[in-house]
Amino acid sequence: MKKRFSSIIALFLVSYAAASDISWKTFDIKVGPAFGGWNDVSTTMIGGSISLVKPITPYVGAGVMAEFATDASACVDCADYDFNEFSGGLLLNLNAPISSRFSLVANFMFLLNFQDGTVDGLYFIHPEPIEAYDAEGNSITAYTREKDNHDYEFESFMFRSNLGVSWRTQSDFFGLEFYPIDFAVVRGGDARMTFSLNAVFRLF
């Protein structure tokens, strides 16, 4: 029964691929800018990504992606992060046609995220006793806080998903994808919201 079911699924996928002129050589290259920000470290991200996606059917694809970005914050009385990041891994691509040229498109990405840079500010608080006096000249107990400037490194598994709109030419050899909803989560619960735009080029 299981073998029969698997055969039916395989025949279903192959028939869809044949009907849409998708061959074993068909690949989509997606490249474009991205803008966003991390919530916990209050940084703004500017970067870009490139993906190689193999369409399996007109509705499902799978592939790999890489993203490069630089992040910086401008905090007052808080930690000031300045780092670069790289994310890379696997993605699952889903498409839902809404017209002959437009589709809803979603991706689910399973990535490794690497961040490297510096953090400056009140990241570590070291209470240091100082001489202080009240308005009447009496000695009181007071402390000051030391700022710390040091290297910042972070590696984590990242789960990322997005939802957007895709436009393709009639031949499917060129297209654009806009993602107004793009949410990524790394270890510890830190999250990043991103806006991204991809140009799509189809090979074969």
C-alpha positions as CSV (number, residue, x, y, z in Angstrom):
1,M,0.0,0.0,0.0
2,K,2.8,2.4,0.9
3,K,4.7,1.7,-2.3
4,R,1.5,2.2,-4.3
5,F,0.9,5.5,-2.6
6,S,4.5,6.7,-3.2
7,S,4.1,5.8,-6.9
8,I,0.9,7.9,-7.1
9,I,2.6,10.9,-5.5
10,A,5.7,10.6,-7.8
11,L,3.4,10.3,-10.9
12,F,1.5,13.4,-9.7
13,L,4.6,15.5,-9.3
14,V,6.1,14.4,-12.6
15,S,2.9,15.1,-14.5
16,Y,2.8,18.7,-13.0
17,A,6.4,19.2,-14.0
18,A,5.9,18.0,-17.5
19,A,2.7,20.1,-17.9
20,S,4.6,23.3,-16.9
21,D,7.8,22.6,-19.0
22,I,9.9,22.2,-15.9
23,S,12.8,19.9,-16.7
24,W,15.5,18.4,-14.5
25,K,17.7,21.3,-15.7
26,T,15.3,24.0,-14.6
27,F,16.6,26.3,-11.8
28,D,15.7,29.7,-10.5
29,I,18.3,32.2,-9.3
30,K,17.0,34.8,-6.9
31,V,19.0,37.8,-5.8
32,G,18.1,41.1,-4.2
33,P,18.4,43.5,-1.2
34,A,17.0,43.2,2.3
35,F,16.3,45.7,5.1
36,G,15.3,44.9,8.7
37,G,16.2,45.0,12.3
38,W,16.9,42.8,15.4
39,N,14.6,43.5,18.3
40,D,16.7,42.4,21.3
41,V,19.9,44.2,20.3
42,S,18.1,47.1,18.7
43,T,20.1,47.1,15.4
44,T,19.2,48.0,11.9
45,M,20.2,45.5,9.2
46,I,21.1,46.2,5.5
47,G,22.1,43.3,3.3
48,G,21.3,41.1,0.3
49,S,20.7,37.5,-0.5
50,I,21.2,35.0,-3.3
51,S,19.2,31.7,-3.7
52,L,19.3,28.7,-6.0
53,V,15.9,27.1,-6.2
54,K,14.9,23.9,-8.0
55,P,11.2,24.0,-9.0
56,I,9.7,20.6,-8.5
57,T,6.2,21.6,-9.6
58,P,4.7,25.0,-10.3
59,Y,3.7,25.1,-6.7
60,V,6.7,23.6,-4.8
61,G,10.4,24.1,-5.0
62,A,13.5,23.5,-2.8
63,G,17.0,25.0,-2.8
64,V,19.8,26.7,-0.9
65,M,20.4,30.3,0.0
66,A,23.0,32.6,1.4
67,E,22.6,36.1,2.9
68,F,25.1,38.8,3.8
69,A,24.3,41.8,6.0
70,T,25.7,44.5,8.2
71,D,24.1,45.6,11.4
72,A,24.5,48.7,13.5
73,S,22.7,50.5,16.3
74,A,22.8,54.0,17.6
75,C,21.8,53.6,21.3
76,V,22.0,56.2,24.0
77,D,22.8,54.7,27.5
78,C,22.6,51.2,26.1
79,A,24.7,48.7,24.3
80,D,25.8,49.8,20.8
81,Y,26.2,46.8,18.5
82,D,28.1,46.9,15.2
83,F,28.5,43.6,13.5
84,N,28.3,41.7,10.2
85,E,26.3,38.6,9.7
86,F,26.1,35.6,7.4
87,S,23.2,33.1,7.1
88,G,23.2,30.1,4.9
89,G,21.2,26.9,4.5
90,L,18.2,25.2,3.0
91,L,14.8,26.5,1.9
92,L,11.4,25.3,0.9
93,N,9.5,27.4,-1.6
94,L,5.7,27.4,-2.0
95,N,3.7,29.2,-4.7
96,A,-0.1,29.8,-4.9
97,P,-1.2,31.4,-8.3
98,I,-3.7,34.2,-8.0
99,S,-3.6,35.2,-11.7
100,S,-1.7,34.3,-14.9
101,R,1.2,36.5,-13.8
102,F,0.9,36.9,-10.0
103,S,1.3,34.4,-7.2
104,L,1.4,34.4,-3.4
105,V,4.8,33.0,-2.5
106,A,6.2,31.8,0.8
107,N,9.5,30.4,1.9
108,F,10.5,28.3,5.0
109,M,14.3,28.5,5.6
110,F,16.5,26.4,7.9
111,L,19.8,28.3,8.3
112,L,22.9,28.8,10.3
113,N,23.5,32.4,11.4
114,F,26.9,33.8,12.2
115,Q,27.4,37.3,13.7
116,D,30.8,39.0,14.2
117,G,31.7,42.5,15.3
118,T,31.9,44.7,18.5
119,V,29.6,45.9,21.2
120,D,30.3,49.2,23.1
121,G,28.3,50.6,26.0
122,L,26.6,49.4,29.1
123,Y,26.7,45.8,28.0
124,F,28.4,44.8,31.3
125,I,27.8,46.9,34.4
126,H,30.6,47.0,36.9
127,P,29.6,49.0,40.1
128,E,32.6,51.0,41.2
129,P,32.4,52.9,44.6
130,I,33.2,56.6,44.3
131,E,33.4,59.5,46.8
132,A,30.1,61.3,47.0
133,Y,28.3,63.8,49.3
134,D,24.8,64.8,49.9
135,A,23.5,68.4,49.9
136,E,24.6,68.9,53.5
137,G,28.1,67.6,52.8
138,N,27.7,64.2,54.4
139,S,29.5,61.3,52.9
140,I,27.2,58.8,51.2
141,T,27.6,55.5,49.4
142,A,27.5,55.9,45.6
143,Y,28.6,53.9,42.6
144,T,29.5,54.5,39.0
145,R,29.1,52.2,36.0
146,E,31.9,51.3,33.7
147,K,31.4,51.0,30.0
148,D,32.8,48.0,28.2
149,N,34.1,47.7,24.6
150,H,34.8,44.2,23.4
151,D,34.4,41.8,20.5
152,Y,31.0,40.4,19.8
153,E,30.4,36.9,18.3
154,F,27.3,34.9,18.0
155,E,26.4,31.6,16.2
156,S,23.0,30.0,16.1
157,F,20.5,28.0,14.2
158,M,18.0,30.3,12.5
159,F,14.4,29.5,11.4
160,R,13.1,32.0,9.0
161,S,9.8,32.3,7.1
162,N,8.3,34.9,4.8
163,L,5.2,35.7,2.7
164,G,5.0,37.9,-0.3
165,V,3.8,38.5,-3.9
166,S,5.5,37.2,-7.0
167,W,5.3,38.5,-10.6
168,R,6.6,36.5,-13.6
169,T,6.8,37.1,-17.3
170,Q,4.8,34.8,-19.6
171,S,7.8,32.7,-20.3
172,D,8.7,32.5,-16.6
173,F,12.3,33.5,-17.4
174,F,12.2,36.7,-15.3
175,G,10.3,37.8,-12.3
176,L,10.2,39.9,-9.1
177,E,9.3,38.8,-5.6
178,F,8.4,41.3,-2.8
179,Y,8.3,40.1,0.8
180,P,6.7,42.6,3.3
181,I,6.4,39.9,5.9
182,D,9.7,38.2,6.8
183,F,10.3,36.9,10.3
184,A,13.5,35.1,11.6
185,V,14.2,33.6,15.0
186,V,17.5,32.5,16.5
187,R,18.5,30.7,19.6
188,G,17.4,32.5,22.8
189,G,14.3,34.0,21.2
190,D,16.0,37.0,19.4
191,A,13.9,37.9,16.3
192,R,14.5,39.9,13.2
193,M,11.9,41.5,10.9
194,T,12.9,42.0,7.3
195,F,11.7,43.5,4.1
196,S,13.2,42.0,1.0
197,L,13.0,42.2,-2.8
198,N,14.2,39.5,-5.2
199,A,14.8,39.5,-8.9
200,V,14.3,36.0,-10.4
201,F,16.1,34.5,-13.4
202,R,15.2,31.1,-14.7
203,L,17.8,28.7,-16.2
204,F,16.6,26.2,-18.8
